């Protein structure tokens, strides 16, 4: 019997992202709603892994330029990611007077639990009507990767660096998700004069 084919990474559509964001605008306001929204937005905008999100330290963020040093990455190498101005402003408000420690913490001051995050995302996704095979935080990373790849002009080297991949083979899975129109865009670029 042959190997099972690998499935393409699932990504959220622009409509699904907006529907997910809208679940944080409900009339019921929980103490953790802003933190949870910011964690989802952080992953969507930076492509960080869930472990990198959980381990992001305030002192590793340059709040002047929106640069974040990730020092607890999967590969063990430090990596820098950037965040856009509006998210940066929201993070500044969120951290309040804390100048050190983990960026995202529980109400008791501990690190946020990975299982909690995936369950929260599943609940929010269900409330938003998102029907993915398996909705978890890594889908946010895949969504970031696909969008970054498109916006960068299909630059797989930059995508690989941003995601912290050591091998282009790891990053190349995002090439498989291109639709025929995206492939045409890439193949109709004049390479030589």
Secondary structure by P-SEA (a helix, b strand, c coil): ccccccccbbbbcaaaaaaaaaaaaccccccaaaaaaaaaaaaaaccccaaaaaaccccccccccbbbbbccccccbbbbbbbcaaaaaaaaaaaccccccccccccccccccaaaaaaaaaaaaaaaccccccccaaaaaaaaaaaaaaaacccaaaaaaaaccccccccccccccccaaaaaaaaaccccc
